């Protein structure tokens, strides 16, 4: 048994969701098996209507599957009654939504405090935690602003701070860059990657945004409710591009395997390996 199997944050087995009956029946998710490990950022892509959002809401305990099981942090949430599921969901899972889902009648700080209040944390503990999270997101001067007065990028950062409020091990992001311009979208992408690699947590994002592939550790394709792995991504140490491991040009050097997007990058590396090796920690594996 490998380390991931022992320490997985999420495991879904034979997960299925069926809507309707008879000829109108739709299998939105059809027998999905999925495992996500600490430190991992997983991207799930697929065409509109492929079941991405249905899958994500089931993984977070917002929608009951027709069949199959979901374990979050070692707890089978499909076996829990709603009264027991709600506190587990609030503590173990953080949600980041495409439309932000902020309360415009509340201040920025109050939006984050509300998530803490719902988990049983109040008073100074809640206000201090909310302030710290928002300051970490660069929003220290926006604490008392109404969320309606924020830019799209700022709203998503409030949404991320709120998702982190109860220190969940699993973050679920539904089209997190869809309503953002290119600059803010890229900032959010890199922030999600950093969150997956800091602390003992994992991030699952569903998106049409090809740019997220640049920062994902693994990409899955969902179509007609079924999922397939379209390749582990590794980073070319020369140009920094992400490339699918199976399609990359491989080079053995001093007991390690390096991966490149093109022969040109491979040749440049061979001319001066020491120049690129320092930044190649995620681009190589021990042979």
DOFI-937883 format. One record per residue (C-alpha): x, z, y; residue number from 0; residue in three letters. Coordinates in Angstrom, 1 decimal, padded with zeros to 4 digits. Last residue first. Example, Ala and Ser with C-alpha at 12.3 -4.5 7.8 and 13.67 -1.06 7.14 Angstrom:
% residues 2
<site X="013.7" Z="007.1" Y="-001.1" pos="1" code="SER"/>
<site X="012.3" Z="007.8" Y="-004.5" pos="0" code="ALA"/>
% end
This chain:
% residues 287
<site X="015.2" Z="-011.6" Y="006.7" pos="286" code="UNK"/>
<site X="014.3" Z="-009.2" Y="009.4" pos="285" code="UNK"/>
<site X="011.7" Z="-010.6" Y="011.7" pos="284" code="UNK"/>
<site X="011.9" Z="-012.4" Y="015.0" pos="283" code="UNK"/>
<site X="009.9" Z="-013.2" Y="018.1" pos="282" code="UNK"/>
<site X="008.6" Z="-009.7" Y="019.0" pos="281" code="UNK"/>
<site X="012.1" Z="-008.3" Y="019.6" pos="280" code="UNK"/>
<site X="013.4" Z="-011.5" Y="021.2" pos="279" code="UNK"/>
<site X="014.1" Z="-010.4" Y="024.7" pos="278" code="UNK"/>
<site X="017.6" Z="-009.1" Y="023.9" pos="277" code="UNK"/>
<site X="018.3" Z="-012.0" Y="021.7" pos="276" code="UNK"/>
<site X="018.1" Z="-014.7" Y="024.4" pos="275" code="UNK"/>
<site X="021.5" Z="-014.7" Y="026.1" pos="274" code="UNK"/>
<site X="023.3" Z="-013.5" Y="023.0" pos="273" code="UNK"/>
<site X="022.2" Z="-016.6" Y="021.1" pos="272" code="UNK"/>
<site X="023.9" Z="-019.1" Y="023.5" pos="271" code="UNK"/>
<site X="024.1" Z="-022.6" Y="022.2" pos="270" code="UNK"/>
<site X="022.0" Z="-021.8" Y="019.2" pos="269" code="UNK"/>
<site X="019.1" Z="-020.6" Y="021.5" pos="268" code="UNK"/>
<site X="019.2" Z="-023.9" Y="023.4" pos="267" code="UNK"/>
<site X="019.0" Z="-025.9" Y="020.1" pos="266" code="UNK"/>
<site X="015.9" Z="-023.9" Y="019.0" pos="265" code="UNK"/>
<site X="014.3" Z="-024.3" Y="022.4" pos="264" code="UNK"/>
<site X="014.9" Z="-028.1" Y="022.2" pos="263" code="UNK"/>
<site X="013.7" Z="-028.2" Y="018.6" pos="262" code="UNK"/>
<site X="010.3" Z="-027.0" Y="019.8" pos="261" code="UNK"/>
<site X="008.0" Z="-023.9" Y="019.8" pos="260" code="UNK"/>
<site X="010.6" Z="-021.6" Y="018.3" pos="259" code="UNK"/>
<site X="010.7" Z="-018.8" Y="015.8" pos="258" code="UNK"/>
<site X="013.7" Z="-016.5" Y="015.0" pos="257" code="UNK"/>
<site X="014.5" Z="-015.1" Y="011.5" pos="256" code="UNK"/>
<site X="017.0" Z="-012.3" Y="011.3" pos="255" code="UNK"/>
<site X="020.0" Z="-011.7" Y="009.1" pos="254" code="UNK"/>
<site X="022.6" Z="-012.7" Y="011.7" pos="253" code="UNK"/>
<site X="020.7" Z="-015.9" Y="012.7" pos="252" code="UNK"/>
<site X="018.1" Z="-017.8" Y="010.6" pos="251" code="UNK"/>
<site X="016.1" Z="-020.4" Y="012.5" pos="250" code="UNK"/>
<site X="012.5" Z="-021.3" Y="012.2" pos="249" code="UNK"/>
<site X="010.5" Z="-024.0" Y="014.0" pos="248" code="UNK"/>
<site X="007.0" Z="-022.7" Y="014.4" pos="247" code="UNK"/>
<site X="003.8" Z="-024.0" Y="012.6" pos="246" code="UNK"/>
<site X="003.3" Z="-021.1" Y="010.2" pos="245" code="UNK"/>
<site X="004.3" Z="-018.6" Y="012.9" pos="244" code="UNK"/>
<site X="001.7" Z="-019.8" Y="015.4" pos="243" code="UNK"/>
<site X="003.5" Z="-020.1" Y="018.8" pos="242" code="UNK"/>
<site X="003.4" Z="-018.1" Y="021.9" pos="241" code="UNK"/>
<site X="005.6" Z="-019.4" Y="024.7" pos="240" code="UNK"/>
<site X="008.4" Z="-017.3" Y="026.1" pos="239" code="UNK"/>
<site X="010.7" Z="-020.3" Y="026.8" pos="238" code="UNK"/>
<site X="013.8" Z="-019.1" Y="024.9" pos="237" code="UNK"/>
<site X="012.7" Z="-016.2" Y="022.8" pos="236" code="UNK"/>
<site X="009.7" Z="-018.2" Y="021.4" pos="235" code="UNK"/>
<site X="007.0" Z="-015.5" Y="020.9" pos="234" code="UNK"/>
<site X="005.2" Z="-015.0" Y="017.6" pos="233" code="UNK"/>
<site X="001.5" Z="-015.5" Y="016.8" pos="232" code="UNK"/>
<site X="000.1" Z="-014.9" Y="013.3" pos="231" code="UNK"/>
<site X="-002.1" Z="-017.8" Y="012.3" pos="230" code="UNK"/>
<site X="-005.5" Z="-019.2" Y="012.3" pos="229" code="UNK"/>
<site X="-007.0" Z="-016.4" Y="010.2" pos="228" code="UNK"/>
<site X="-010.5" Z="-017.3" Y="009.1" pos="227" code="UNK"/>
<site X="-013.9" Z="-015.9" Y="009.8" pos="226" code="UNK"/>
<site X="-017.4" Z="-016.8" Y="008.8" pos="225" code="UNK"/>
<site X="-020.6" Z="-016.4" Y="010.8" pos="224" code="UNK"/>
<site X="-021.0" Z="-020.2" Y="011.3" pos="223" code="UNK"/>
<site X="-017.6" Z="-020.2" Y="013.0" pos="222" code="UNK"/>
<site X="-015.2" Z="-017.4" Y="013.7" pos="221" code="UNK"/>
<site X="-011.5" Z="-018.1" Y="014.2" pos="220" code="UNK"/>
<site X="-009.0" Z="-015.3" Y="014.1" pos="219" code="UNK"/>
<site X="-006.0" Z="-014.8" Y="016.3" pos="218" code="UNK"/>
<site X="-003.2" Z="-012.2" Y="015.8" pos="217" code="UNK"/>
<site X="-000.8" Z="-010.5" Y="018.0" pos="216" code="UNK"/>
<site X="-002.6" Z="-011.6" Y="021.2" pos="215" code="UNK"/>
<site X="-000.7" Z="-012.1" Y="024.5" pos="214" code="UNK"/>
<site X="-000.5" Z="-015.9" Y="024.8" pos="213" code="UNK"/>
<site X="-003.7" Z="-016.3" Y="022.8" pos="212" code="UNK"/>
<site X="-005.4" Z="-014.7" Y="025.8" pos="211" code="UNK"/>
<site X="-004.8" Z="-017.9" Y="027.7" pos="210" code="UNK"/>
<site X="-007.1" Z="-019.9" Y="025.4" pos="209" code="UNK"/>
<site X="-010.1" Z="-018.1" Y="027.0" pos="208" code="UNK"/>
<site X="-013.1" Z="-018.6" Y="024.7" pos="207" code="UNK"/>
<site X="-013.1" Z="-014.9" Y="024.1" pos="206" code="UNK"/>
<site X="-013.6" Z="-012.0" Y="021.7" pos="205" code="UNK"/>
<site X="-011.2" Z="-009.2" Y="022.2" pos="204" code="UNK"/>
<site X="-010.1" Z="-006.4" Y="019.7" pos="203" code="UNK"/>
<site X="-007.7" Z="-003.8" Y="021.0" pos="202" code="UNK"/>
<site X="-005.9" Z="-001.2" Y="019.0" pos="201" code="UNK"/>
<site X="-004.8" Z="002.4" Y="019.6" pos="200" code="UNK"/>
<site X="-002.1" Z="005.0" Y="018.9" pos="199" code="UNK"/>
<site X="-000.6" Z="005.1" Y="022.4" pos="198" code="UNK"/>
<site X="000.8" Z="002.2" Y="024.3" pos="197" code="UNK"/>
<site X="001.0" Z="-001.2" Y="022.5" pos="196" code="UNK"/>
<site X="-002.8" Z="-001.9" Y="022.6" pos="195" code="UNK"/>
<site X="-003.0" Z="-000.9" Y="026.2" pos="194" code="UNK"/>
<site X="-000.1" Z="-003.2" Y="027.2" pos="193" code="UNK"/>
<site X="-001.9" Z="-006.1" Y="025.6" pos="192" code="UNK"/>
<site X="-005.1" Z="-005.2" Y="027.5" pos="191" code="UNK"/>
<site X="-003.2" Z="-005.0" Y="030.8" pos="190" code="UNK"/>
<site X="-001.5" Z="-008.4" Y="030.1" pos="189" code="UNK"/>
<site X="-004.9" Z="-010.1" Y="029.7" pos="188" code="UNK"/>
<site X="-006.4" Z="-008.2" Y="032.7" pos="187" code="UNK"/>
<site X="-003.6" Z="-009.5" Y="034.9" pos="186" code="UNK"/>
<site X="-004.0" Z="-013.0" Y="033.6" pos="185" code="UNK"/>
<site X="-007.7" Z="-013.0" Y="034.4" pos="184" code="UNK"/>
<site X="-007.0" Z="-011.6" Y="037.9" pos="183" code="UNK"/>
<site X="-004.7" Z="-014.5" Y="038.7" pos="182" code="UNK"/>
<site X="-006.9" Z="-017.2" Y="037.1" pos="181" code="UNK"/>
<site X="-010.2" Z="-016.1" Y="038.6" pos="180" code="UNK"/>
<site X="-012.3" Z="-013.6" Y="036.8" pos="179" code="UNK"/>
<site X="-015.8" Z="-013.8" Y="035.3" pos="178" code="UNK"/>
<site X="-014.8" Z="-014.8" Y="031.8" pos="177" code="UNK"/>
<site X="-011.6" Z="-012.6" Y="031.6" pos="176" code="UNK"/>
<site X="-013.0" Z="-009.8" Y="029.4" pos="175" code="UNK"/>
<site X="-015.1" Z="-012.1" Y="027.2" pos="174" code="UNK"/>
<site X="-016.3" Z="-009.1" Y="025.2" pos="173" code="UNK"/>
<site X="-013.5" Z="-006.4" Y="024.9" pos="172" code="UNK"/>
<site X="-013.6" Z="-003.8" Y="022.2" pos="171" code="UNK"/>
<site X="-011.0" Z="-000.9" Y="022.5" pos="170" code="UNK"/>
<site X="-010.4" Z="001.3" Y="019.5" pos="169" code="UNK"/>
<site X="-008.4" Z="004.5" Y="019.5" pos="168" code="UNK"/>
<site X="-010.7" Z="006.0" Y="022.1" pos="167" code="UNK"/>
<site X="-009.3" Z="008.3" Y="024.8" pos="166" code="UNK"/>
<site X="-012.6" Z="009.5" Y="026.2" pos="165" code="UNK"/>
<site X="-012.2" Z="007.8" Y="029.6" pos="164" code="UNK"/>
<site X="-010.4" Z="004.7" Y="028.3" pos="163" code="UNK"/>
<site X="-013.5" Z="002.5" Y="028.5" pos="162" code="UNK"/>
<site X="-014.2" Z="003.8" Y="032.0" pos="161" code="UNK"/>
<site X="-010.7" Z="002.9" Y="033.1" pos="160" code="UNK"/>
<site X="-011.2" Z="-000.6" Y="031.6" pos="159" code="UNK"/>
<site X="-014.6" Z="-001.1" Y="033.4" pos="158" code="UNK"/>
<site X="-013.0" Z="000.1" Y="036.7" pos="157" code="UNK"/>
<site X="-010.3" Z="-002.5" Y="036.1" pos="156" code="UNK"/>
<site X="-012.9" Z="-005.1" Y="035.5" pos="155" code="UNK"/>
<site X="-014.6" Z="-004.2" Y="038.8" pos="154" code="UNK"/>
<site X="-011.3" Z="-004.5" Y="040.6" pos="153" code="UNK"/>
<site X="-010.7" Z="-008.0" Y="039.2" pos="152" code="UNK"/>
<site X="-014.2" Z="-009.1" Y="040.2" pos="151" code="UNK"/>
<site X="-013.7" Z="-007.8" Y="043.7" pos="150" code="UNK"/>
<site X="-015.2" Z="-004.5" Y="044.7" pos="149" code="UNK"/>
<site X="-018.1" Z="-003.8" Y="047.2" pos="148" code="UNK"/>
<site X="-020.8" Z="-003.6" Y="044.5" pos="147" code="UNK"/>
<site X="-018.8" Z="-000.9" Y="042.8" pos="146" code="UNK"/>
<site X="-019.5" Z="001.5" Y="045.6" pos="145" code="UNK"/>
<site X="-016.3" Z="002.8" Y="047.1" pos="144" code="UNK"/>
<site X="-015.4" Z="006.5" Y="046.7" pos="143" code="UNK"/>
<site X="-012.5" Z="006.1" Y="044.4" pos="142" code="UNK"/>
<site X="-011.2" Z="002.8" Y="045.9" pos="141" code="UNK"/>
<site X="-007.9" Z="004.1" Y="047.3" pos="140" code="UNK"/>
<site X="-006.6" Z="005.2" Y="043.9" pos="139" code="UNK"/>
<site X="-007.6" Z="001.9" Y="042.4" pos="138" code="UNK"/>
<site X="-004.3" Z="000.8" Y="041.0" pos="137" code="UNK"/>
<site X="-005.4" Z="001.0" Y="037.4" pos="136" code="UNK"/>
<site X="-003.3" Z="004.2" Y="036.9" pos="135" code="UNK"/>
<site X="-005.1" Z="005.6" Y="039.9" pos="134" code="UNK"/>
<site X="-008.4" Z="004.9" Y="038.2" pos="133" code="UNK"/>
<site X="-007.3" Z="006.8" Y="035.1" pos="132" code="UNK"/>
<site X="-006.1" Z="009.8" Y="037.0" pos="131" code="UNK"/>
<site X="-009.2" Z="010.0" Y="039.2" pos="130" code="UNK"/>
<site X="-011.5" Z="009.9" Y="036.1" pos="129" code="UNK"/>
<site X="-009.5" Z="012.6" Y="034.3" pos="128" code="UNK"/>
<site X="-009.6" Z="014.8" Y="037.4" pos="127" code="UNK"/>
<site X="-013.3" Z="014.3" Y="038.0" pos="126" code="UNK"/>
<site X="-014.1" Z="015.0" Y="034.3" pos="125" code="UNK"/>
<site X="-012.0" Z="018.1" Y="034.0" pos="124" code="UNK"/>
<site X="-013.2" Z="019.4" Y="037.4" pos="123" code="UNK"/>
<site X="-016.8" Z="019.4" Y="036.3" pos="122" code="UNK"/>
<site X="-017.9" Z="017.7" Y="033.1" pos="121" code="UNK"/>
<site X="-016.9" Z="016.6" Y="029.6" pos="120" code="UNK"/>
<site X="-019.7" Z="016.4" Y="027.0" pos="119" code="UNK"/>
<site X="-019.3" Z="012.8" Y="025.9" pos="118" code="UNK"/>
<site X="-022.0" Z="011.6" Y="028.3" pos="117" code="UNK"/>
<site X="-020.2" Z="013.4" Y="031.1" pos="116" code="UNK"/>
<site X="-017.0" Z="011.6" Y="030.3" pos="115" code="UNK"/>
<site X="-018.7" Z="008.2" Y="030.5" pos="114" code="UNK"/>
<site X="-020.4" Z="009.3" Y="033.8" pos="113" code="UNK"/>
<site X="-017.0" Z="010.3" Y="035.3" pos="112" code="UNK"/>
<site X="-015.9" Z="006.7" Y="035.1" pos="111" code="UNK"/>
<site X="-018.8" Z="005.4" Y="037.1" pos="110" code="UNK"/>
<site X="-018.6" Z="008.4" Y="039.4" pos="109" code="UNK"/>
<site X="-015.1" Z="007.5" Y="040.4" pos="108" code="UNK"/>
<site X="-016.1" Z="004.0" Y="041.4" pos="107" code="UNK"/>
<site X="-019.1" Z="005.3" Y="043.3" pos="106" code="UNK"/>
<site X="-022.6" Z="005.2" Y="041.8" pos="105" code="UNK"/>
<site X="-025.6" Z="003.0" Y="042.9" pos="104" code="UNK"/>
<site X="-023.8" Z="-000.1" Y="041.6" pos="103" code="UNK"/>
<site X="-023.7" Z="001.3" Y="038.0" pos="102" code="UNK"/>
<site X="-021.1" Z="-000.8" Y="036.3" pos="101" code="UNK"/>
<site X="-021.9" Z="-003.2" Y="033.4" pos="100" code="UNK"/>
<site X="-018.6" Z="-005.2" Y="033.9" pos="99" code="UNK"/>
<site X="-020.4" Z="-008.6" Y="033.2" pos="98" code="UNK"/>
<site X="-017.9" Z="-009.6" Y="030.5" pos="97" code="UNK"/>
<site X="-017.9" Z="-006.1" Y="029.1" pos="96" code="UNK"/>
<site X="-015.1" Z="-003.6" Y="028.1" pos="95" code="UNK"/>
<site X="-016.3" Z="-001.1" Y="025.5" pos="94" code="UNK"/>
<site X="-014.3" Z="002.0" Y="024.3" pos="93" code="UNK"/>
<site X="-014.7" Z="003.3" Y="020.8" pos="92" code="UNK"/>
<site X="-013.7" Z="006.6" Y="019.2" pos="91" code="UNK"/>
<site X="-015.3" Z="009.3" Y="021.4" pos="90" code="UNK"/>
<site X="-018.5" Z="007.6" Y="022.5" pos="89" code="UNK"/>
<site X="-019.0" Z="005.9" Y="019.2" pos="88" code="UNK"/>
<site X="-018.6" Z="009.1" Y="017.2" pos="87" code="UNK"/>
<site X="-021.0" Z="010.9" Y="019.5" pos="86" code="UNK"/>
<site X="-023.7" Z="008.2" Y="019.1" pos="85" code="UNK"/>
<site X="-023.3" Z="007.8" Y="015.3" pos="84" code="UNK"/>
<site X="-024.4" Z="011.3" Y="014.5" pos="83" code="UNK"/>
<site X="-027.9" Z="011.1" Y="016.1" pos="82" code="UNK"/>
<site X="-028.1" Z="007.5" Y="015.1" pos="81" code="UNK"/>
<site X="-027.8" Z="008.4" Y="011.4" pos="80" code="UNK"/>
<site X="-024.3" Z="007.6" Y="009.9" pos="79" code="UNK"/>
<site X="-023.6" Z="005.5" Y="006.8" pos="78" code="UNK"/>
<site X="-022.7" Z="002.4" Y="008.8" pos="77" code="UNK"/>
<site X="-020.2" Z="004.4" Y="010.8" pos="76" code="UNK"/>
<site X="-018.0" Z="005.0" Y="007.8" pos="75" code="UNK"/>
<site X="-015.4" Z="007.3" Y="009.4" pos="74" code="UNK"/>
<site X="-011.7" Z="006.8" Y="008.9" pos="73" code="UNK"/>
<site X="-010.9" Z="005.9" Y="012.5" pos="72" code="UNK"/>
<site X="-013.7" Z="003.4" Y="012.5" pos="71" code="UNK"/>
<site X="-014.9" Z="002.3" Y="009.1" pos="70" code="UNK"/>
<site X="-017.5" Z="-000.5" Y="008.9" pos="69" code="UNK"/>
<site X="-019.5" Z="-001.3" Y="005.8" pos="68" code="UNK"/>
<site X="-021.4" Z="-004.2" Y="004.4" pos="67" code="UNK"/>
<site X="-025.1" Z="-005.2" Y="004.7" pos="66" code="UNK"/>
<site X="-027.7" Z="-006.0" Y="007.4" pos="65" code="UNK"/>
<site X="-025.3" Z="-004.7" Y="010.0" pos="64" code="UNK"/>
<site X="-026.5" Z="-002.2" Y="012.6" pos="63" code="UNK"/>
<site X="-025.8" Z="-003.0" Y="016.2" pos="62" code="UNK"/>
<site X="-024.2" Z="-000.8" Y="018.8" pos="61" code="UNK"/>
<site X="-021.7" Z="000.7" Y="016.3" pos="60" code="UNK"/>
<site X="-018.6" Z="-000.8" Y="017.9" pos="59" code="UNK"/>
<site X="-017.9" Z="-003.2" Y="015.0" pos="58" code="UNK"/>
<site X="-021.5" Z="-004.2" Y="015.0" pos="57" code="UNK"/>
<site X="-021.3" Z="-005.1" Y="018.8" pos="56" code="UNK"/>
<site X="-018.2" Z="-007.2" Y="018.2" pos="55" code="UNK"/>
<site X="-019.7" Z="-009.1" Y="015.3" pos="54" code="UNK"/>
<site X="-022.8" Z="-010.0" Y="017.2" pos="53" code="UNK"/>
<site X="-020.6" Z="-011.0" Y="020.2" pos="52" code="UNK"/>
<site X="-018.6" Z="-013.4" Y="018.1" pos="51" code="UNK"/>
<site X="-021.5" Z="-014.8" Y="016.0" pos="50" code="UNK"/>
<site X="-020.7" Z="-018.5" Y="016.3" pos="49" code="UNK"/>
<site X="-023.3" Z="-019.2" Y="018.9" pos="48" code="UNK"/>
<site X="-020.7" Z="-020.6" Y="021.4" pos="47" code="UNK"/>
<site X="-017.7" Z="-021.9" Y="019.5" pos="46" code="UNK"/>
<site X="-015.0" Z="-019.6" Y="018.1" pos="45" code="UNK"/>
<site X="-012.3" Z="-017.0" Y="019.0" pos="44" code="UNK"/>
<site X="-011.4" Z="-013.5" Y="017.8" pos="43" code="UNK"/>
<site X="-008.3" Z="-012.1" Y="019.4" pos="42" code="UNK"/>
<site X="-006.6" Z="-009.0" Y="017.9" pos="41" code="UNK"/>
<site X="-004.2" Z="-006.8" Y="019.8" pos="40" code="UNK"/>
<site X="-002.4" Z="-004.5" Y="017.5" pos="39" code="UNK"/>
<site X="-000.6" Z="-001.2" Y="018.2" pos="38" code="UNK"/>
<site X="-002.5" Z="000.7" Y="015.6" pos="37" code="UNK"/>
<site X="-004.0" Z="-001.6" Y="012.9" pos="36" code="UNK"/>
<site X="-007.1" Z="-003.8" Y="012.5" pos="35" code="UNK"/>
<site X="-008.7" Z="-004.8" Y="009.2" pos="34" code="UNK"/>
<site X="-011.5" Z="-007.4" Y="008.8" pos="33" code="UNK"/>
<site X="-013.6" Z="-008.7" Y="006.0" pos="32" code="UNK"/>
<site X="-016.6" Z="-010.8" Y="007.1" pos="31" code="UNK"/>
<site X="-019.4" Z="-011.6" Y="004.7" pos="30" code="UNK"/>
<site X="-021.6" Z="-013.8" Y="006.9" pos="29" code="UNK"/>
<site X="-022.2" Z="-012.9" Y="010.5" pos="28" code="UNK"/>
<site X="-025.0" Z="-014.7" Y="012.4" pos="27" code="UNK"/>
<site X="-026.8" Z="-015.5" Y="009.1" pos="26" code="UNK"/>
<site X="-029.9" Z="-017.1" Y="010.6" pos="25" code="UNK"/>
<site X="-033.3" Z="-017.1" Y="008.8" pos="24" code="UNK"/>
<site X="-035.9" Z="-019.5" Y="010.3" pos="23" code="UNK"/>
<site X="-036.6" Z="-021.0" Y="006.9" pos="22" code="UNK"/>
<site X="-037.4" Z="-017.6" Y="005.4" pos="21" code="UNK"/>
<site X="-036.7" Z="-014.6" Y="007.6" pos="20" code="UNK"/>
<site X="-035.2" Z="-013.7" Y="010.9" pos="19" code="UNK"/>
<site X="-031.7" Z="-012.4" Y="011.8" pos="18" code="UNK"/>
<site X="-029.1" Z="-011.7" Y="009.2" pos="17" code="UNK"/>
<site X="-025.9" Z="-009.7" Y="009.9" pos="16" code="UNK"/>
<site X="-023.2" Z="-009.4" Y="007.2" pos="15" code="UNK"/>
<site X="-020.0" Z="-007.4" Y="006.9" pos="14" code="UNK"/>
<site X="-018.4" Z="-007.8" Y="003.5" pos="13" code="UNK"/>
<site X="-015.9" Z="-005.0" Y="004.4" pos="12" code="UNK"/>
<site X="-014.9" Z="-004.0" Y="008.0" pos="11" code="UNK"/>
<site X="-011.9" Z="-001.8" Y="008.5" pos="10" code="UNK"/>
<site X="-010.9" Z="-000.3" Y="011.9" pos="9" code="UNK"/>
<site X="-008.1" Z="002.0" Y="012.9" pos="8" code="UNK"/>
<site X="-005.9" Z="001.2" Y="010.0" pos="7" code="UNK"/>
<site X="-003.2" Z="003.9" Y="009.1" pos="6" code="UNK"/>
<site X="-002.8" Z="003.6" Y="005.3" pos="5" code="UNK"/>
<site X="-003.6" Z="-000.1" Y="005.1" pos="4" code="UNK"/>
<site X="-001.3" Z="-000.7" Y="008.1" pos="3" code="UNK"/>
<site X="001.6" Z="001.1" Y="006.5" pos="2" code="UNK"/>
<site X="001.5" Z="-001.0" Y="003.4" pos="1" code="UNK"/>
<site X="000.0" Z="000.0" Y="000.0" pos="0" code="UNK"/>
% end
